Amino acid sequence: MNVKVSKMRCMGVAQDRDTIESKFRYGLLSMGEAPKDEVRFRTLRLACFKHGSIQQWSEYLYEPELVWIRADRFMLSGFERIQSGDYHVEYTQSWMIIITDNQNEKFAFKASAEALALK
């Protein structure tokens, strides 16, 4: 689905309201399961946010849970993971999500359909 997403935390530290409002990005949100997680060695729920001009960057929220929902906004909470040397570091994270009715919806759907056809 077409959304705008802003992270509520930066490496586990809460952001102020102005920072959160200024960092919304457009993209596609999908949710599902990771087949097998290389760190926890089990299946995990996963939210994936693809953004950029052709959705080339992906960000992941592991084990997302719906915190609240109101009108066109909702918040997911979980954790994000970064690699630091040989180790994975996990931070708590929440995403503020605004559902958009964007004019690029047809293009985004076509682009994602074409990407699936290439696999």
N, C-alpha and C positions, 0 to 999 in steps of 0.2 A: 504494500500500500504506500502511496505517496505521503510523506510526512516531513515535518521539520523537527529536528532533534537537537537538544542542548544537554550537555553533561552537567550534573549538579555538583560533581566533585572533580578535583584534579589530583591524581595520585593519592586518593583517599582523603583529601582536605576539602571541606565544604567551600563552595564559591559564593560570593555575594550576589544579590539579585541583579545588579547591573551587569555583571560579568555573564551570568546565565542568559539574560535577555539579549546580550550582544553576540552570543556565540551560536545562535540557531543556524543549522545548515539544512538545506533541502536534500532529499534522497529517497531511497526505497527501504522500507522496513519489512523484514520477513522473520518468522519465528518457526522453530522446529527443534530437532534433536541432532546433536553431533553423534555420528555413528560410534566412535570410541575415542574418548579423550586420552591424549598422550600423557597427561599429568596425573589424573585421578583414576585412570584405567577403568572407566565405566561410562555409560551413556549419560550425557548431560543435556538439559534443555538449553537452547541457544537462541538469542535474538541477534540478528545480523542487520546492520545499517550500512547500506552502500550509498556513497555520495561522490560528488565530483561531476565534471561535465559528462562523462560517460560511465559513471558509477565504477570507477577503477579502484577506489579506496573502500575498504571494509573495516568496520569496527564491530566488536562482538561484546555482548553482555551475557555472561554465563549464569545459568540458573535464574532467569528473570521471573519476577513475581509482580503481579499487578498490585500497586499500592493504592491508587485511587483513579477515578475516572469522572469527568464532568464535561458535558457538551462535546467539544471537539478536542479536548485535552485529556491525556492520561499520563501516569508515571509508572515506569518499570524500575524495579530495584533488583540488584544482583551483584555480581563482581566482574571486574575486568582483569585481564592478565597481560603482563608485559614480560619480555625476556630480558634478564639482566645477567650477562655473561652466560654461565652454564645453568642458571637457575631461572625459574618462573616466579614472579612476584605477583600476588593477587591483592587487589584493592577493592573495597566496597565501592559501588557506583550506583547512581540512579540517573535515569534518562527522563527528561521532560519531553513529551511528544505531543505535537500538534498535528492533527490530521488535516491535510490540505486537499483542496479540489483544484489541482494545478492544471493549466493548459497543456503542460508537457506530459500529462498522464498517458495519452495515446502513444507518444514517442517512447516513454519509459516502458510501457507494456510491450511494445513492438521490439525494443532493444533487448528486454529480458527474454522474450520469446526466441529471438534470434540467437541469443547467447546459449539458451538451453538446447537449441537445435544443433549448435556446434559441438556439444559434448558427446 
